[in-house]
Amino acid sequence: MQTSKQINIHRETPQVTNWQYNYNDHIIRNEKSYWRIKNYIKSNPQNWEEDEFYAP
């Protein structure tokens, strides 16, 4: 909360949400899960142009 508050003070944007509201952590439980997540992270920047929040 304090980090978000400081961001909003700096930006002069009171009460704006700064974090993803539906973010989920994921515990990597096996090698298959590790590779799936690693590939997602590695290839994700290629999808940024299609992202609805993309700002060049």
N, CA, C and O atoms as a Tripos MOL2 file, in Angstrom:
@<TRIPOS>MOLECULE
protein
  224   223    56     0     0
PROTEIN
NO_CHARGES

@<TRIPOS>ATOM
      1 N           0.8200   -1.1860    0.0000 N.3       1 MET1
      2 CA          0.0000    0.0000    0.0000 C.3       1 MET1
      3 C           0.8700    1.2580    0.0000 C.2       1 MET1
      4 O           0.5700    2.2200   -0.7060 O.2       1 MET1
      5 N           1.9290    1.2530    0.7770 N.am      2 GLN2
      6 CA          2.7830    2.4350    0.8610 C.3       2 GLN2
      7 C           3.4750    2.7340   -0.4690 C.2       2 GLN2
      8 O           3.6180    3.8940   -0.8550 O.2       2 GLN2
      9 N           3.8980    1.6870   -1.1590 N.am      3 THR3
     10 CA          4.5340    1.8950   -2.4610 C.3       3 THR3
     11 C           3.5560    2.5290   -3.4380 C.2       3 THR3
     12 O           3.8970    3.4830   -4.1370 O.2       3 THR3
     13 N           2.3470    2.0000   -3.4840 N.am      4 SER4
     14 CA          1.3310    2.5460   -4.3780 C.3       4 SER4
     15 C           1.0100    3.9940   -4.0130 C.2       4 SER4
     16 O           0.8290    4.8360   -4.8930 O.2       4 SER4
     17 N           0.9420    4.2750   -2.7290 N.am      5 LYS5
     18 CA          0.6670    5.6380   -2.2800 C.3       5 LYS5
     19 C           1.7680    6.5940   -2.7470 C.2       5 LYS5
     20 O           1.4760    7.6940   -3.2160 O.2       5 LYS5
     21 N           3.0270    6.1790   -2.6200 N.am      6 GLN6
     22 CA          4.1460    7.0220   -3.0450 C.3       6 GLN6
     23 C           4.1610    7.2220   -4.5630 C.2       6 GLN6
     24 O           4.4800    8.3100   -5.0420 O.2       6 GLN6
     25 N           3.8230    6.1900   -5.3070 N.am      7 ILE7
     26 CA          3.7220    6.3240   -6.7640 C.3       7 ILE7
     27 C           2.6830    7.3730   -7.1160 C.2       7 ILE7
     28 O           2.9170    8.2330   -7.9650 O.2       7 ILE7
     29 N           1.5360    7.2960   -6.4620 N.am      8 ASN8
     30 CA          0.4570    8.2500   -6.7510 C.3       8 ASN8
     31 C           0.8020    9.6750   -6.3220 C.2       8 ASN8
     32 O           0.3880   10.6350   -6.9740 O.2       8 ASN8
     33 N           1.5450    9.8170   -5.2480 N.am      9 ILE9
     34 CA          1.9930   11.1490   -4.8450 C.3       9 ILE9
     35 C           2.9290   11.7050   -5.9220 C.2       9 ILE9
     36 O           2.7900   12.8540   -6.3420 O.2       9 ILE9
     37 N           3.8670   10.8920   -6.3580 N.am     10 HIS10
     38 CA          4.8230   11.3200   -7.3840 C.3      10 HIS10
     39 C           4.1230   11.6750   -8.6980 C.2      10 HIS10
     40 O           4.4700   12.6640   -9.3420 O.2      10 HIS10
     41 N           3.1410   10.8690   -9.0900 N.am     11 ARG11
     42 CA          2.4250   11.0870  -10.3500 C.3      11 ARG11
     43 C           1.2740   12.0880  -10.2260 C.2      11 ARG11
     44 O           0.6880   12.5130  -11.2220 O.2      11 ARG11
     45 N           0.9680   12.4490   -8.9890 N.am     12 GLU12
     46 CA         -0.2060   13.2930   -8.7160 C.3      12 GLU12
     47 C          -1.4800   12.6360   -9.2470 C.2      12 GLU12
     48 O          -2.2890   13.2660   -9.9290 O.2      12 GLU12
     49 N          -1.6340   11.3660   -8.9180 N.am     13 THR13
     50 CA         -2.8090   10.5800   -9.3320 C.3      13 THR13
     51 C          -3.3970    9.8750   -8.1010 C.2      13 THR13
     52 O          -3.2410    8.6630   -7.9550 O.2      13 THR13
     53 N          -4.0620   10.6120   -7.2290 N.am     14 PRO14
     54 CA         -4.5680   10.0130   -5.9920 C.3      14 PRO14
     55 C          -5.5400    8.8570   -6.2430 C.2      14 PRO14
     56 O          -6.4160    8.9310   -7.1040 O.2      14 PRO14
     57 N          -5.3570    7.8050   -5.4740 N.am     15 GLN15
     58 CA         -6.2400    6.6430   -5.4360 C.3      15 GLN15
     59 C          -6.3110    5.8640   -6.7480 C.2      15 GLN15
     60 O          -7.2950    5.1700   -7.0030 O.2      15 GLN15
     61 N          -5.2860    5.9720   -7.5700 N.am     16 VAL16
     62 CA         -5.2260    5.1760   -8.7890 C.3      16 VAL16
     63 C          -4.6010    3.8270   -8.4430 C.2      16 VAL16
     64 O          -3.6260    3.7690   -7.6930 O.2      16 VAL16
     65 N          -5.1520    2.7520   -8.9800 N.am     17 THR17
     66 CA         -4.5970    1.4200   -8.7630 C.3      17 THR17
     67 C          -3.3430    1.2500   -9.6140 C.2      17 THR17
     68 O          -3.3590    1.5330  -10.8120 O.2      17 THR17
     69 N          -2.2580    0.7870   -8.9990 N.am     18 ASN18
     70 CA         -0.9940    0.6340   -9.6970 C.3      18 ASN18
     71 C          -0.6280   -0.8240   -9.9770 C.2      18 ASN18
     72 O           0.3180   -1.0870  -10.7200 O.2      18 ASN18
     73 N          -1.3400   -1.7450   -9.4110 N.am     19 TRP19
     74 CA         -0.9900   -3.1610   -9.5410 C.3      19 TRP19
     75 C          -2.1170   -3.9130  -10.2350 C.2      19 TRP19
     76 O          -3.2670   -3.4740  -10.2470 O.2      19 TRP19
     77 N          -1.7650   -5.0400  -10.8030 N.am     20 GLN20
     78 CA         -2.7770   -5.8880  -11.4370 C.3      20 GLN20
     79 C          -3.7320   -6.4020  -10.3650 C.2      20 GLN20
     80 O          -3.2950   -6.9250   -9.3400 O.2      20 GLN20
     81 N          -5.0140   -6.2580  -10.5960 N.am     21 TYR21
     82 CA         -5.9850   -6.6700   -9.5980 C.3      21 TYR21
     83 C          -6.2030   -8.1770   -9.5610 C.2      21 TYR21
     84 O          -6.6820   -8.7020   -8.5550 O.2      21 TYR21
     85 N          -5.8680   -8.8690  -10.6180 N.am     22 ASN22
     86 CA         -6.1160  -10.3170  -10.6600 C.3      22 ASN22
     87 C          -4.8290  -11.1180  -10.7930 C.2      22 ASN22
     88 O          -4.8270  -12.2050  -11.3710 O.2      22 ASN22
     89 N          -3.7490  -10.5910  -10.2670 N.am     23 TYR23
     90 CA         -2.4460  -11.2450  -10.3570 C.3      23 TYR23
     91 C          -2.4110  -12.4680   -9.4550 C.2      23 TYR23
     92 O          -2.8880  -12.4220   -8.3210 O.2      23 TYR23
     93 N          -1.8450  -13.5610   -9.9570 N.am     24 ASN24
     94 CA         -1.7130  -14.7850   -9.1720 C.3      24 ASN24
     95 C          -0.2820  -15.2940   -9.2250 C.2      24 ASN24
     96 O           0.3240  -15.3680  -10.2940 O.2      24 ASN24
     97 N           0.2510  -15.6450   -8.0590 N.am     25 ASP25
     98 CA          1.5350  -16.3310   -8.0200 C.3      25 ASP25
     99 C           1.2990  -17.7860   -8.3870 C.2      25 ASP25
    100 O           0.1860  -18.2980   -8.2660 O.2      25 ASP25
    101 N           2.3360  -18.4300   -8.8270 N.am     26 HIS26
    102 CA          2.2200  -19.8490   -9.1630 C.3      26 HIS26
    103 C           3.4280  -20.5830   -8.6040 C.2      26 HIS26
    104 O           4.5680  -20.1810   -8.8400 O.2      26 HIS26
    105 N           3.1830  -21.6470   -7.8720 N.am     27 ILE27
    106 CA          4.2670  -22.4640   -7.3350 C.3      27 ILE27
    107 C           4.6650  -23.4760   -8.4000 C.2      27 ILE27
    108 O           3.8240  -24.2160   -8.9110 O.2      27 ILE27
    109 N           5.9410  -23.5020   -8.7250 N.am     28 ILE28
    110 CA          6.4490  -24.4620   -9.7040 C.3      28 ILE28
    111 C           6.6880  -25.7810   -8.9740 C.2      28 ILE28
    112 O           7.5420  -25.8750   -8.0920 O.2      28 ILE28
    113 N           5.9190  -26.7940   -9.3590 N.am     29 ARG29
    114 CA          5.9610  -28.0600   -8.6390 C.3      29 ARG29
    115 C           6.7050  -29.1690   -9.3570 C.2      29 ARG29
    116 O           7.0410  -30.1910   -8.7580 O.2      29 ARG29
    117 N           6.9620  -28.9670  -10.6420 N.am     30 ASN30
    118 CA          7.6830  -30.0110  -11.3790 C.3      30 ASN30
    119 C           8.3580  -29.4050  -12.6060 C.2      30 ASN30
    120 O           8.1710  -28.2250  -12.9030 O.2      30 ASN30
    121 N           9.1300  -30.1980  -13.3050 N.am     31 GLU31
    122 CA          9.8890  -29.6970  -14.4470 C.3      31 GLU31
    123 C           8.9860  -29.2660  -15.5990 C.2      31 GLU31
    124 O           9.2820  -28.2810  -16.2760 O.2      31 GLU31
    125 N           7.9030  -29.9800  -15.8280 N.am     32 LYS32
    126 CA          6.9750  -29.6060  -16.8950 C.3      32 LYS32
    127 C           6.4020  -28.2080  -16.6440 C.2      32 LYS32
    128 O           6.3230  -27.3870  -17.5580 O.2      32 LYS32
    129 N           6.0120  -27.9540  -15.4140 N.am     33 SER33
    130 CA          5.4870  -26.6480  -15.0440 C.3      33 SER33
    131 C           6.5630  -25.5680  -15.2020 C.2      33 SER33
    132 O           6.2810  -24.4670  -15.6750 O.2      33 SER33
    133 N           7.7840  -25.8920  -14.8070 N.am     34 TYR34
    134 CA          8.8970  -24.9490  -14.9560 C.3      34 TYR34
    135 C           9.0750  -24.5350  -16.4070 C.2      34 TYR34
    136 O           9.1750  -23.3440  -16.7000 O.2      34 TYR34
    137 N           9.1150  -25.4980  -17.3210 N.am     35 TRP35
    138 CA          9.3550  -25.1850  -18.7360 C.3      35 TRP35
    139 C           8.1890  -24.4030  -19.3490 C.2      35 TRP35
    140 O           8.3980  -23.5130  -20.1740 O.2      35 TRP35
    141 N           6.9840  -24.7320  -18.9480 N.am     36 ARG36
    142 CA          5.8190  -24.0170  -19.4610 C.3      36 ARG36
    143 C           5.8690  -22.5480  -19.0450 C.2      36 ARG36
    144 O           5.6300  -21.6590  -19.8620 O.2      36 ARG36
    145 N           6.1780  -22.2970  -17.7800 N.am     37 ILE37
    146 CA          6.2540  -20.9270  -17.2750 C.3      37 ILE37
    147 C           7.4490  -20.1920  -17.8720 C.2      37 ILE37
    148 O           7.3400  -19.0220  -18.2380 O.2      37 ILE37
    149 N           8.5750  -20.8660  -17.9710 N.am     38 LYS38
    150 CA          9.7650  -20.2430  -18.5570 C.3      38 LYS38
    151 C           9.4940  -19.8190  -19.9980 C.2      38 LYS38
    152 O           9.8530  -18.7110  -20.3960 O.2      38 LYS38
    153 N           8.8720  -20.6850  -20.7730 N.am     39 ASN39
    154 CA          8.5600  -20.3510  -22.1650 C.3      39 ASN39
    155 C           7.5700  -19.1970  -22.2610 C.2      39 ASN39
    156 O           7.6860  -18.3490  -23.1460 O.2      39 ASN39
    157 N           6.6120  -19.1610  -21.3650 N.am     40 TYR40
    158 CA          5.6560  -18.0540  -21.3460 C.3      40 TYR40
    159 C           6.3820  -16.7290  -21.0930 C.2      40 TYR40
    160 O           6.1620  -15.7490  -21.8040 O.2      40 TYR40
    161 N           7.2460  -16.7090  -20.0780 N.am     41 ILE41
    162 CA          7.9710  -15.4800  -19.7370 C.3      41 ILE41
    163 C           8.8730  -15.0570  -20.8900 C.2      41 ILE41
    164 O           8.9500  -13.8750  -21.2240 O.2      41 ILE41
    165 N           9.5420  -16.0100  -21.4850 N.am     42 LYS42
    166 CA         10.4780  -15.7050  -22.5680 C.3      42 LYS42
    167 C           9.7580  -15.1780  -23.8150 C.2      42 LYS42
    168 O          10.2620  -14.2720  -24.4780 O.2      42 LYS42
    169 N           8.6060  -15.7260  -24.1330 N.am     43 SER43
    170 CA          7.9090  -15.3380  -25.3550 C.3      43 SER43
    171 C           6.9020  -14.2010  -25.1500 C.2      43 SER43
    172 O           6.4010  -13.6510  -26.1300 O.2      43 SER43
    173 N           6.6040  -13.8470  -23.9350 N.am     44 ASN44
    174 CA          5.5870  -12.8450  -23.6550 C.3      44 ASN44
    175 C           5.8460  -11.4880  -24.3030 C.2      44 ASN44
    176 O           4.8970  -10.8980  -24.8200 O.2      44 ASN44
    177 N           7.0740  -10.9520  -24.3080 N.am     45 PRO45
    178 CA          7.2890   -9.6440  -24.9430 C.3      45 PRO45
    179 C           6.8780   -9.5970  -26.4160 C.2      45 PRO45
    180 O           6.5410   -8.5280  -26.9240 O.2      45 PRO45
    181 N           6.9000  -10.7150  -27.0920 N.am     46 GLN46
    182 CA          6.4800  -10.7620  -28.4910 C.3      46 GLN46
    183 C           4.9920  -10.4490  -28.6460 C.2      46 GLN46
    184 O           4.5460  -10.0850  -29.7340 O.2      46 GLN46
    185 N           4.2330  -10.5860  -27.5780 N.am     47 ASN47
    186 CA          2.7880  -10.3700  -27.6200 C.3      47 ASN47
    187 C           2.3700   -8.9740  -27.1670 C.2      47 ASN47
    188 O           1.1790   -8.6610  -27.1610 O.2      47 ASN47
    189 N           3.3190   -8.1380  -26.7930 N.am     48 TRP48
    190 CA          2.9870   -6.8400  -26.2100 C.3      48 TRP48
    191 C           2.2140   -5.9430  -27.1620 C.2      48 TRP48
    192 O           1.3580   -5.1770  -26.7180 O.2      48 TRP48
    193 N           2.4860   -6.0130  -28.4330 N.am     49 GLU49
    194 CA          1.7740   -5.1380  -29.3660 C.3      49 GLU49
    195 C           0.2820   -5.4550  -29.4220 C.2      49 GLU49
    196 O          -0.5260   -4.5720  -29.7090 O.2      49 GLU49
    197 N          -0.0860   -6.6880  -29.1540 N.am     50 GLU50
    198 CA         -1.5020   -7.0750  -29.1470 C.3      50 GLU50
    199 C          -2.1600   -6.8080  -27.7900 C.2      50 GLU50
    200 O          -3.3830   -6.8750  -27.6670 O.2      50 GLU50
    201 N          -1.3590   -6.5090  -26.7850 N.am     51 ASP51
    202 CA         -1.8850   -6.2800  -25.4470 C.3      51 ASP51
    203 C          -2.7160   -5.0050  -25.4080 C.2      51 ASP51
    204 O          -2.3360   -4.0080  -26.0220 O.2      51 ASP51
    205 N          -3.8280   -5.0140  -24.7100 N.am     52 GLU52
    206 CA         -4.7110   -3.8510  -24.6920 C.3      52 GLU52
    207 C          -4.0950   -2.6610  -23.9510 C.2      52 GLU52
    208 O          -4.5700   -1.5360  -24.1050 O.2      52 GLU52
    209 N          -3.0490   -2.8850  -23.1510 N.am     53 PHE53
    210 CA         -2.4110   -1.8030  -22.4220 C.3      53 PHE53
    211 C          -1.0720   -1.3990  -23.0510 C.2      53 PHE53
    212 O          -0.3080   -0.6600  -22.4300 O.2      53 PHE53
    213 N          -0.7800   -1.8540  -24.2320 N.am     54 TYR54
    214 CA          0.4880   -1.5430  -24.8940 C.3      54 TYR54
    215 C           0.5900   -0.0500  -25.1700 C.2      54 TYR54
    216 O          -0.3220    0.5560  -25.7340 O.2      54 TYR54
    217 N           1.7070    0.5290  -24.7660 N.am     55 ALA55
    218 CA          1.9440    1.9560  -25.0130 C.3      55 ALA55
    219 C           3.3610    2.1140  -25.5470 C.2      55 ALA55
    220 O           4.3150    2.0510  -24.7730 O.2      55 ALA55
    221 N           3.5230    2.3180  -26.8630 N.am     56 PRO56
    222 CA          4.8750    2.4080  -27.4340 C.3      56 PRO56
    223 C           5.6510    3.6160  -26.9300 C.2      56 PRO56
    224 O           6.7990    3.8190  -27.3240 O.2      56 PRO56
@<TRIPOS>BOND
     1     1     2 1
     2     2     3 1
     3     3     4 2
     4     3     5 am
     5     5     6 1
     6     6     7 1
     7     7     8 2
     8     7     9 am
     9     9    10 1
    10    10    11 1
    11    11    12 2
    12    11    13 am
    13    13    14 1
    14    14    15 1
    15    15    16 2
    16    15    17 am
    17    17    18 1
    18    18    19 1
    19    19    20 2
    20    19    21 am
    21    21    22 1
    22    22    23 1
    23    23    24 2
    24    23    25 am
    25    25    26 1
    26    26    27 1
    27    27    28 2
    28    27    29 am
    29    29    30 1
    30    30    31 1
    31    31    32 2
    32    31    33 am
    33    33    34 1
    34    34    35 1
    35    35    36 2
    36    35    37 am
    37    37    38 1
    38    38    39 1
    39    39    40 2
    40    39    41 am
    41    41    42 1
    42    42    43 1
    43    43    44 2
    44    43    45 am
    45    45    46 1
    46    46    47 1
    47    47    48 2
    48    47    49 am
    49    49    50 1
    50    50    51 1
    51    51    52 2
    52    51    53 am
    53    53    54 1
    54    54    55 1
    55    55    56 2
    56    55    57 am
    57    57    58 1
    58    58    59 1
    59    59    60 2
    60    59    61 am
    61    61    62 1
    62    62    63 1
    63    63    64 2
    64    63    65 am
    65    65    66 1
    66    66    67 1
    67    67    68 2
    68    67    69 am
    69    69    70 1
    70    70    71 1
    71    71    72 2
    72    71    73 am
    73    73    74 1
    74    74    75 1
    75    75    76 2
    76    75    77 am
    77    77    78 1
    78    78    79 1
    79    79    80 2
    80    79    81 am
    81    81    82 1
    82    82    83 1
    83    83    84 2
    84    83    85 am
    85    85    86 1
    86    86    87 1
    87    87    88 2
    88    87    89 am
    89    89    90 1
    90    90    91 1
    91    91    92 2
    92    91    93 am
    93    93    94 1
    94    94    95 1
    95    95    96 2
    96    95    97 am
    97    97    98 1
    98    98    99 1
    99    99   100 2
   100    99   101 am
   101   101   102 1
   102   102   103 1
   103   103   104 2
   104   103   105 am
   105   105   106 1
   106   106   107 1
   107   107   108 2
   108   107   109 am
   109   109   110 1
   110   110   111 1
   111   111   112 2
   112   111   113 am
   113   113   114 1
   114   114   115 1
   115   115   116 2
   116   115   117 am
   117   117   118 1
   118   118   119 1
   119   119   120 2
   120   119   121 am
   121   121   122 1
   122   122   123 1
   123   123   124 2
   124   123   125 am
   125   125   126 1
   126   126   127 1
   127   127   128 2
   128   127   129 am
   129   129   130 1
   130   130   131 1
   131   131   132 2
   132   131   133 am
   133   133   134 1
   134   134   135 1
   135   135   136 2
   136   135   137 am
   137   137   138 1
   138   138   139 1
   139   139   140 2
   140   139   141 am
   141   141   142 1
   142   142   143 1
   143   143   144 2
   144   143   145 am
   145   145   146 1
   146   146   147 1
   147   147   148 2
   148   147   149 am
   149   149   150 1
   150   150   151 1
   151   151   152 2
   152   151   153 am
   153   153   154 1
   154   154   155 1
   155   155   156 2
   156   155   157 am
   157   157   158 1
   158   158   159 1
   159   159   160 2
   160   159   161 am
   161   161   162 1
   162   162   163 1
   163   163   164 2
   164   163   165 am
   165   165   166 1
   166   166   167 1
   167   167   168 2
   168   167   169 am
   169   169   170 1
   170   170   171 1
   171   171   172 2
   172   171   173 am
   173   173   174 1
   174   174   175 1
   175   175   176 2
   176   175   177 am
   177   177   178 1
   178   178   179 1
   179   179   180 2
   180   179   181 am
   181   181   182 1
   182   182   183 1
   183   183   184 2
   184   183   185 am
   185   185   186 1
   186   186   187 1
   187   187   188 2
   188   187   189 am
   189   189   190 1
   190   190   191 1
   191   191   192 2
   192   191   193 am
   193   193   194 1
   194   194   195 1
   195   195   196 2
   196   195   197 am
   197   197   198 1
   198   198   199 1
   199   199   200 2
   200   199   201 am
   201   201   202 1
   202   202   203 1
   203   203   204 2
   204   203   205 am
   205   205   206 1
   206   206   207 1
   207   207   208 2
   208   207   209 am
   209   209   210 1
   210   210   211 1
   211   211   212 2
   212   211   213 am
   213   213   214 1
   214   214   215 1
   215   215   216 2
   216   215   217 am
   217   217   218 1
   218   218   219 1
   219   219   220 2
   220   219   221 am
   221   221   222 1
   222   222   223 1
   223   223   224 2
@<TRIPOS>SUBSTRUCTURE
     1 MET1         2 RESIDUE 1 A MET
     2 GLN2         6 RESIDUE 1 A GLN
     3 THR3        10 RESIDUE 1 A THR
     4 SER4        14 RESIDUE 1 A SER
     5 LYS5        18 RESIDUE 1 A LYS
     6 GLN6        22 RESIDUE 1 A GLN
     7 ILE7        26 RESIDUE 1 A ILE
     8 ASN8        30 RESIDUE 1 A ASN
     9 ILE9        34 RESIDUE 1 A ILE
    10 HIS10       38 RESIDUE 1 A HIS
    11 ARG11       42 RESIDUE 1 A ARG
    12 GLU12       46 RESIDUE 1 A GLU
    13 THR13       50 RESIDUE 1 A THR
    14 PRO14       54 RESIDUE 1 A PRO
    15 GLN15       58 RESIDUE 1 A GLN
    16 VAL16       62 RESIDUE 1 A VAL
    17 THR17       66 RESIDUE 1 A THR
    18 ASN18       70 RESIDUE 1 A ASN
    19 TRP19       74 RESIDUE 1 A TRP
    20 GLN20       78 RESIDUE 1 A GLN
    21 TYR21       82 RESIDUE 1 A TYR
    22 ASN22       86 RESIDUE 1 A ASN
    23 TYR23       90 RESIDUE 1 A TYR
    24 ASN24       94 RESIDUE 1 A ASN
    25 ASP25       98 RESIDUE 1 A ASP
    26 HIS26      102 RESIDUE 1 A HIS
    27 ILE27      106 RESIDUE 1 A ILE
    28 ILE28      110 RESIDUE 1 A ILE
    29 ARG29      114 RESIDUE 1 A ARG
    30 ASN30      118 RESIDUE 1 A ASN
    31 GLU31      122 RESIDUE 1 A GLU
    32 LYS32      126 RESIDUE 1 A LYS
    33 SER33      130 RESIDUE 1 A SER
    34 TYR34      134 RESIDUE 1 A TYR
    35 TRP35      138 RESIDUE 1 A TRP
    36 ARG36      142 RESIDUE 1 A ARG
    37 ILE37      146 RESIDUE 1 A ILE
    38 LYS38      150 RESIDUE 1 A LYS
    39 ASN39      154 RESIDUE 1 A ASN
    40 TYR40      158 RESIDUE 1 A TYR
    41 ILE41      162 RESIDUE 1 A ILE
    42 LYS42      166 RESIDUE 1 A LYS
    43 SER43      170 RESIDUE 1 A SER
    44 ASN44      174 RESIDUE 1 A ASN
    45 PRO45      178 RESIDUE 1 A PRO
    46 GLN46      182 RESIDUE 1 A GLN
    47 ASN47      186 RESIDUE 1 A ASN
    48 TRP48      190 RESIDUE 1 A TRP
    49 GLU49      194 RESIDUE 1 A GLU
    50 GLU50      198 RESIDUE 1 A GLU
    51 ASP51      202 RESIDUE 1 A ASP
    52 GLU52      206 RESIDUE 1 A GLU
    53 PHE53      210 RESIDUE 1 A PHE
    54 TYR54      214 RESIDUE 1 A TYR
    55 ALA55      218 RESIDUE 1 A ALA
    56 PRO56      222 RESIDUE 1 A PRO
